[in-house]
Amino acid sequence: KLAPNHSSLQTKGKIGYRSIDDFINQPKNTTFDVDVSDLNLNIKDAYYCKGELKENEYVNKFSKQSITGNINTKGGLKNLDIASLNLKWGAKTSVDLSGNIKEILSENNLIFDLPNIRFKTDRNSVLSLIDEKKFGVTIPNTIELNSSTSGTLNDIKTNTVLKLPKGK
């Protein structure tokens, strides 16, 4: 269990590598099986590394609530299977996804297949971050996005549906 000032992480898993030297110098060869059963992250812990974040209006607003959830992954940086990633920010904002990412460390060779992406939030959650008048927008009562996305950074294919109270 890891618990800095504002965050905590409960996890169990295995990391596989040939040698410490390989682990440090060739991280792409490392394999892992990780189950993060209890994730609680607050951006305030990043202030210790990057103090100027304290001055950012949006970071401060975002830090009023923690990101909670769980993650289950297996594989490595060459081929990562995400069985589930479930994150919440407050009571009404969530992101859930599953899929596969290959060649994570290579911008030119990265390939992803994320067939199940779901995002949900509500008006009050968005308004806690932005001012409608300042941006000249009206935030709907609910926002839901469902997507299946795959490809590379240069060629993305997606089937995405955005659901708002007045239609899709």
Secondary structure, DSSP 8 states (H G I E B T S, - for coil): -B--SS-EEEEEEEEE-S-HHHHHH-GGG-EEEEEEEEEEE-GGGGGGT-GGGGG-HHHHHHTTS-EEEEEEEEEESSEEEEEEEEEEETTTEEEEEEEEEE-TT-TTT-EEEEEEEEEEEEHHHHHTT--HHHHT----SEEEEEEEEEE-SSSEEEEEEEEBTTB-
